[in-house]
């Protein structure tokens, strides 16, 4: 795990190129405290911050091929690099190090841009082909490692984090307000746009080529979208469960590749418990596990984490944080995230990363299982409502449907009301309303009340997500489409949270559920092994019988609750109010101060559950002050 940055141009670089690249590199020091590298020629500059994981003595970057004509700066891990190395050495390539980095250089020499197909792991790299004056930038298949780019005159800039591109001084920090409705609804931007005008994400499974002043971006891998494989459909469940367990075990084994100590983030849920149990089978010493919880008992899974740790004989450590810890860390973490923090759970992730960093340099996590295996309750709810909604539409006259939706549903209390407002009783059976707006952090009707009207003019916040939903084949089922959409959108944001919060403490995180070989297998599984009635992640539960305690396998998903809504209803209400009704916020003109005042009051009184919207708006304002106003890391009032 490292930080990369740099640029390439069509004309000779300016005299200050090395100083500019150094600034871009060193603002990423938290990603690589173990070393710094820089290489520059007349047309390109590649920079690197190193967190030493493999080949501690060698593997310094940027790294070149044998004759120094091809250079690479790289972030990630190639887990099959030894196997690829054997092929390349047989073809005549000569290695100078034991690092996986050098395999990328030689793989490019051998296979060109298609080298990415040979790499199994997580990666973001930039490779400069000097004789051709050609830059190749690539990101791993699922988007585990981040990569951003921008154009400034004749230069193409790239970096692991947006703040590095801003540090170049070539791209101004400007808010991309066109993306605000999508970000507030879905918590992130689903396409290549970011909240910074002119700075873009390289999407997962894509590569970018910059040559002769032109940019070409192409997709080299995608999640299979063909639905269940007929051959897998013919196999019985037992055979499929065994195959799944073997692939997951292999993925865990591959991710133990390191020359430094490793550990495990253990929540006590089925995903992290499964990885920890499989990890224990591969190691000759106790697994070091790290868990985090809030002081509030309703928001703690520590009892479950302890149960799993005892079952696998782990060396367990844990940290408990309170509201003061949370709010003290929040402004600094907005700086680390680069964009408004999507999920409150990012904050405890930072704290458990800091705990782990005291003992290890690498952790494995359970991220990705929910999106692969239909682990969220929203999937079965959405399927039920979709089917019921179509029957409701055909059986009940429109005037009666409207009367019930507008008259009865809004009056239903508590949990029942929440469920009804997300159901076919209040929403048409269309994906934008039934699947996206129903589970939005800030639904569109709430945005219309809170945001300045100009921000919503012509806005289509769900368009990128709906584009993924629409990419179907003849055998794609509704569940396949929902999972594909979430893998391409929601999961990518979760992975950025995982990357940036772990790297805020200089620790590498690895995600065994997102090995692309395993993902391709799971995508082709029959639906019954993912979601059957109300049983989620069915194949994982079956695969872990005998390895994970049975009550962990059958417990309901808790989803790492954060008591942010309770805090801003109580002791931290005035802090949220001070941020959202500050003079700077009012002058910014993004939100309606009267509507925000109403939201805060209604949330405090308990009339409205406004925690998600308050969280989004507080983070948006802190982000604006940090980056757009140029104020740097903020302090809360």
Buried (B, 14 or more C-beta within 10 A) or exposed (E): BBBBBBBBBBEEBEEEBBEBBBBBBBBBEBBBEBBBBBBBBEBBBBBBBBBBBBBBEBBBBBBBBEEEBBBBBBBBBBBBBEEBBEBBEEEEBEBEBBBBBBBBBBBBBBBEBEBBEBBBBBBBBBBBBBEEBBBBBBBBBBBBBBBBBBBBEEBBBBBBBBBBBBBBEBBEBEBBBBBBBBBBBBBBBBBBBBBBBBBBBBBBBBBBBBBEEEBEBEEBBBBBBBBBBEEBEEBEEEEBBEBBBEBBBBBBBBBBBBBEEBBBBBBBBBBBBBBBBBBBEEEEEEBBBBBBBBEBEEBBBBEBBBBBBEBBEBEBBBBBBEBEBBBBBBBBBBBBBBBBBBBBBBBBBBBBBBBBBEBBBBBBBBBBBBBBBBBBBBBBBBBEBBEBBEEBBEEEEEEEBEEBBEEEBEEBEEEEBEBBBBBBBBBBBEBBBBBBBBBBBBBBEBBEBBBBEEBBEEBEBBEBBBBBBEBBEEEBBBBBBBBBBBBBBBBBBBBBBBBBBBBBBBBBBBBBBBBBEBBBBBBBBBBBBBBBEEBBBBBBBBBBEEBBBEEBBEBEBBBBBBBBBBBBBEEBBEBBBEBBBBEEBBEBEBBBEEBBEBBBBEBBEEEBBBBBBBBBBBBBBBBBBBBBEEEEEBEBE
